[in-house]
């Protein structure tokens, strides 16, 4: 046990040293977008490669669902801090073993940050404590997708506060930007010798940015996603991961738009190589199916990780964590193991992420496997 914890800590420290290293300059990525876009379709273009890199090793990527700190959760974080500030670490402690053990861990931050002293608000216009960023880092997250229907709840000031807090905490981010160029750039990560690009888009926005700064949050446009993914690949990414805020709230089955977009995105390829290696879905609050399409895994909906709803909507307290093992084979990285873990939050008080009971594991498993992913090798994780 002690050796396992030490190993997880060393992996986290190594991720801290490597996360966010730039694969290519912003100019190179922008140039890649131009080369990869022709009438909305990627052009064949060779990827920029470093042929002198040492051979890679397999790595794991773990992704979890929506983080939506409702006022009751913010109140819990204040109580956990003894009434001075906000401490979210105890809330996330139940997720930390799995998150910290992964080589890369990705969260979905749905709500923008307010000023450190508040005021903080909940639905329908969120503003949450920026101290959350440090808790995400301490839990073990390397990158968070930030494109969501609530991303602009605080306007562009909220975007700036959110990204500044994530930067200070050392958590990479994708999906929103303080500038047009930043919004267009993926989060750039490393694991196992692989260069990983994380992109993020939303199908919805509850508010529009003031001053016409429509670029502040990435909108879900399949032509743009294909071009951005192609550009990231051309700039040197070995693995391209796309987070999508999409789907129908409270619906277990993927809707028709999700199915249509998944089909299109997993077919997207440049010069005989697929543009996207993994699709991660959020927004719908309940766990949805995983499916392997054209050799690419799609998670239609992870469900919520940290959220609090009124009685009758407690399905929002169940979700899945997706874990994929990428292995270098024949000069490319492929998924050689696909797993899921059931997750549950207890409303308390105190509000906490807790081990999933047998009935929760059964419900999550039924949803996750509902489109036949078991036949393609998806399995419940031994530790989940």
Secondary structure, 3 states (H helix, E strand, C coil): CHHHHHHHHHHHHHHHHHCCCCCCCHHHHHHHHHHHCECCECCCCCCCCCCCCCCCCCEEEEEEEEECCCHHHHHHHHHHCCCCCCCCHHHHHHHHHHHHHCCEEEEEECCCECCCCCCCECCCCCEECCCHHHHHHHHCCCEEECCCCCCCCCHHHHHHHHHHHHHHHCCEEECECCCHHHHHCCEEEEECCEEEEEEEEECCCCCCCHHHCHHHECECCHHHHHHHHHHHHHCCCCEEEEEEECCCCCCCCCCHHHHHHHHHHHHCEECCEECCCEEEEECCCCCCCEEEECCEEEECCCEEEECCCCCCCHHHHEEEEEEEEEEEECCEEEEEEEEEEEEEEECCCCCEEECCCHHHHHHHHHHHCCCCHHHHCEEECCCC
